[in-house]
């Protein structure tokens, strides 16, 4: 923890007074069910708003599901935050959907959404998917992919391999993922493409600060990934 704090302090000292880093938050909302047993998309929206994010990646959302009162949770949370929303259902039964979403108040367009490979569902595994949005942030085009990987290491390996393929992070539009599959930085001040892959990580809030090929690369965003339930 001490090293994480020092890293944050270092990044703050490097960027203070130069530009404000956009904030990205990833949140597994667990169908908006809190530890107290209450279902409340509004409360989830309040937690998100308190972090003041520019981009939000949500996982495990219910849309029109009987178990959560038939509410479109993705739309409700986006409306509460005053953001645009792109949703992809990893699972659908009749009118009931369950999946992930990308929310932002910035200009954004959905590039693609689709399923990820997994093990046979007869073994008790849920289907998984991913969605990719292109978002305009401070003159740069950020390519953001949101997903929820499976729980079994075997299916995770299949899904990561798929995400690294030319269909996703290996696509020319995701210009050089660089030294990490998590994010790359963009040269300043010229606009460029940036790739960010978000999922339900368990880690303290931190800056995404990664080196690239240029000494003039700067951080992409402030990254919040510690939230797992309301």
N, C-alpha and C positions, 0 to 999 in steps of 0.2 A: 504493500500500500504506500509506503514512504517513497518508493521509487516512482510510483504513478503520480503522486503529488508533485514531486520534483519535475517530472516530465511536463505536467500541465503548467507549472510555474515558468519553466523554460520557454514553452510555446507561447504563453501569454506575453513574455518579455520580448519575444521575437516579432509578434504581430501587433502588439499594442501601438495604437496611433497610426497604423498603416492601413488596415482594413478590418472590417468586422467579419469574422468567419461565419458562414451560414451553418445552421445547426441541423443535424440529421438524428432522428430518434427511431429506434426499433423497439417494438412492444408486442409481446405475445399476450393478447388480452384474454385468452382462455374463455371465449364466448362472453366476455364482459361479466364473468362470475367472480365476485370478490371472495376474500378469505372468510367473510362473514356470511357467505351463502346468498348474497344479494346479487341479482342481475341488474346492471345499471350502465348502459352506454354513456349516459350523461356524466357519471362519475369518472369513467375512463377518460372522457373528453376533458374534464377538469384537470386530471393528472397530467395529461399531455400538454394542455395549455400552460400549466405552471412551468414547464420546461422551455417555453417559447421556441419551439422548433420551426424551421423553415420547410423541412421535409420529414414525413412520418411514414414508416413502414410498419404495417400491422399484420399480425398473424392470428389465425384461429378465430375468424369472425363468422357469426351466424347471420344468414340472410333469409328471412321468411321461414325460419324453423319453428316448429311447434314448441320445442323445449325451451325456447327463449322468447316466447310470446309473439312469434310471427313478425318481429321487428327486423327491418333492414339495418343491422348494426353499422355497417360501413357507411351508409348514407347518413344515418343519424349522427355519428361522430364527426363526419366531414362537415355537416351542416352546423353543428355546435361550434366547430373551430373556424368556420368561414373559409373552408378549403375546397379545392376540387378533389375528386376521388376517382381512382381506377381500381376496379375489383376483379379478381379472378377466382372462380370457384374450383378448388381442388377436388371437391366432392359435391355431387348433386343427386338428389332423389326427388323426382317430380318437381315441385316448385321450391323445395327447400335446398339451400346452398350453404356451403361451408368453405372458407378459403382465406385469401390474403388480399391486402389492399395497399396502395400508395396514395398518400394524401399530401397536398401542397397548395399554397396560395400563389406559387409562381406559375408562369406559363409552362404547361406540360402537355405531352401527347403520349399516348400508349403506343409503343413500338410493336410489342408482341406479348402474348401470354399463352401458356400451354402446360401440359403435364410433364412431369419428370419420371424417369424410370424407377421401378421399385420391385420388390419381391411379390410373389402371388398374394392377392388379398385374402385368399383362403387361409393364409397363415396368421391372419389378424392384423395385417399392416394397412394403414390408411394410405390412400393415394396422395401424392404430393404434386405441387405445381410451382410455377414461378411466373412473375410478370415483370416486364421491362418498360420503364418510362423514360423519356427524354425530357429533361427539365432545364429551363433557362435560369441560371444562377449567376448574377453579377457579370453578365456578358459572356459567360461560358455555357456550353451545352453539357450538362451532366447526364450520363447514362446510368440509371439506377435500376438494379435488379433486386426484387424482394422475393424471398422464398422461405419455406419451412422444411428443413431436411428431415428425413425419417429418423426413427429412434434406433434402428439396428445398424451397426457399423457396415454391414454388407450392402444395405440399400443406400446408405450415405455415400459410400464409395461410388456406386453407380450414378447417383445424383450429382455429385461433385464433378465426375467425369463429363456428364452431360452439360453442366454449367460452363465448363472450360472449353467446350466444343465450339466450332464456328457458328453454331446457331445462337449462342449466348455470348459469354465473355470473349470468345475467340472471334467474334464477328468484327469486320473492319470498322464498324461504327463505334465499337468499344476500343478506341485507339490505345493499343499497348497497355495491358494491365500492369506492366512494370514488375516491380519486385514482390508484389503481393496480389492475391486474388481478392483481397478486401477492398482496396482502393488505389488509385493513382492520383498524383498531384498534377496541377496544371501550371504551365509557365506563366509568369506575370511580366508585363501587363497584357500580353496578347491573349485573346480568347482562344480556347482550345477545348478538346473533348476530355471528359473525365469519367472514369468508370468506378462505380461504387456498388458492392454486393452487400446487401443487408439481410440478416436472418436473426433469429432469437438468440443472440449471444448472451452469455452470463459473464459480465465483466463490469468494472466500475466505469463511470463516464470518463471519456478521454478524448483527446484530439486525434484525428486521423492525420498523422504526420509521417509521410513516407518519402524516401528519396527517389528521384528519377534520374534521367540521363543528363539533366541540365542543372548547374549550380543555382539557377534562378527559380527552381521549382518552389512553390509555396504550399502550405496545407490546404486541403480541399475543404474540410468542414470540421465543426466540433461535433463529436459523435457520442450520443447517449445510448447505451445499450444495457443498462442495469435493470430496467423495469421488466418484470415477468408477470405480474398480476396486480389488480387494483386492491 
